[in-house]
Amino acid sequence: MESKPETDLNTETEILSKTQLKQEAIELQKLGQKLTTYSPAFLRKLPVAEVLITAIAEFNRLPNSHGARRRQLQFIGKLMRDCDYELINKTITQIENGTQIKDKPQSELISWCERILESGDSEINALLALHPQLERQTLRQLQREYSRAKESSREKFRNKLRNYLQEQLKN
């Protein structure tokens, strides 16, 4: 009689239980929710499909009425099944660590703040090129409020911008 070599079925095809599948789906939704906080420019640097970026943009436009955002988030999780979420997490970490310096010198923050307040969009674009996690809309809004404010209240907007930059660049 010939003996057949024993093969471990678990190494050939890994069978996942319903609990494991659900846990993976929840992890994908959580990562999808994390991705919704990033700008489209930042998302394009990640190894994700354009369809996913579009779905995330749609999520950010939706109101929270009747569970629309929850359903869209589930759809984002479904689209993420085709993505390598470990690679996405690794890439996010690399980008954030590469573009953020933990202890930004105060003088550099003040310099960026002053340049944005005086020059506007050109300096905002330069800063966003270095730090894509920043929100263009927030920076532009603070710069606009500063330029419209009376001289006596401009310091408030200067401080808001400085605090925003400090908060976002130290994380």
Order of alpha helices (4+ residues) and beta strands (2+ residues): alpha-alpha-alpha-alpha-alpha-alpha-alpha-alpha-alpha-alpha
